């Protein structure tokens, strides 16, 4: 019976029973996971004992934030303009929408007219959204209200 199912599945692409997985098939994944976790544990253990045991000196200067060798000036808690976050969110939104063009471009020659018109609808909605945010003034940075 199994031979008939495998033979049937080689000619029928919709068959889902052509491969039965056994626990031995997952041994490489287990070995790779153990090696990865073992490396992390060994590295943490080794750096704890290899590092020098020096006395920590606490001072106001040592507790300051340090970034790229530049002295800290002022307070980091000043308010940002909402326009900055709006432009960032719009960039992410349109960037993610552009990702959908890649599979369409790869399979363009095998597609039918239905998929072409679906992509034209997608582009039309994308351009409508861009036009909407442009008219609302979301892309104008120096707009004093």
N, C-alpha and C positions, 0 to 999 in steps of 0.2 A: 504494500500500500504506500509506503514512504517513497519507493522508487517511482511510482506513478505520480505522486504529488510533485516530486522534484522535476520529473519529465514534463508534467503539465505546466509547472511554474517557469520552466525555461522558455516556453513559447507564449506564455501569458504574462504580460508585464504588470498586471494588476494583482498578482498573487503575492501574499505577504508571508507565506509559510515556507519559502525556499531555504531559509537558514534558521536553524534552531541553535540558540546560544547555550553553551554549557558553562559552568563556573570556571573551568580551566581557561576559557577565552578572556577572562578578566584578570588573569595573573599578571600580565605586563603592566596593567594600570595600577595594580596593588604594589608591584615592585617600584614603579616610578614614584608613587606617592610616598612609600617608605623611604626611598633615597632622598626625596626632597625634604621631608620632615626631619629625617636624620641629619641632613646637612645643616638645616636651620638650628637644630638642637645642639649639634657639635660646635657650630660657630659661636653660638651664645655661650656655651659652657667654656670654650677655649678663650674667648675674649675676656670673660670674667676673671679667669685665673692668670692670664698672661699680662693683663694690664697692670700698670704700676699702682702700688698702694700708697698714694700720697694724701696728705692731710688737706682737706678742703678748707680754703680760706674764704670766708664770707665777708663781702664788703658791698657797699652801695654801688660801686663801679662794676663789680663782677656780676651783679644781678640785673644790669641794664640789658636791654635788647641790643643785639649787634647784627648789622646787615651790611655785607659787602665792604666793610671797612669805613663806611660813612658814619660820621657822628650823628647821633639822634638830635633832631631839631624839632621842637614843638611837640604838640600832642597829636597822636594818630586818630583821635576820635572826633575829627571835625566832619561836618555833614557833607555828603556828596549830593550832587544834583540828581534828581530822579531821571533826567534825560540820559545820564550815563548808563543806568540800569536798563532803561527802555531800549536803547540802542544795542546793548549787549544781548538782551532777550530776543530782539528782532534778528540779530545776527545768527544766533543759535537756531531760531525758527526757520529762517530761510536756508541756512546751511544744511539742516536736516532734510528739508524738502528737496534740495538739489541732489542729495544722496540717492533719491528715488530715480533719477535719470540714468544712473550707471547700469542697473540691470536691463533697463529698457534699451539703452544704446548697445549693449552686448548682444541682445536677442532681436535686434531690429530687423534683420533680414528674414528671420523665421516667423515673424509676426504677421497677423492678418490685419485687415483694415479696422476691425473692431478695436484692437489694442492701440492702433495709431490714433483713432478718434478719442479713445480714453486718455491718452497722453496729451492730446490737444486740449481736452477738457481740464486736465490737471494744470497745464501751463496757463490756461485762461484764468483758472481760479487763483493760481500763484500771482499772475500779473494783476488781477483784481485786488488781491490783498496788498500787493506792493503799492498800487495806485491809492488804495484807501489810507494806508499809513503815511504816504507822501502828502496827500491832501489834508490829513489831520495835523501835519507839521511835526511828526515824530522824528523825522530825520534832520530837522533844522536845529543845529546845536546852539547857536547864539540867539535864540529867540527869547527876548526879555518880555515877560508877561507881568 
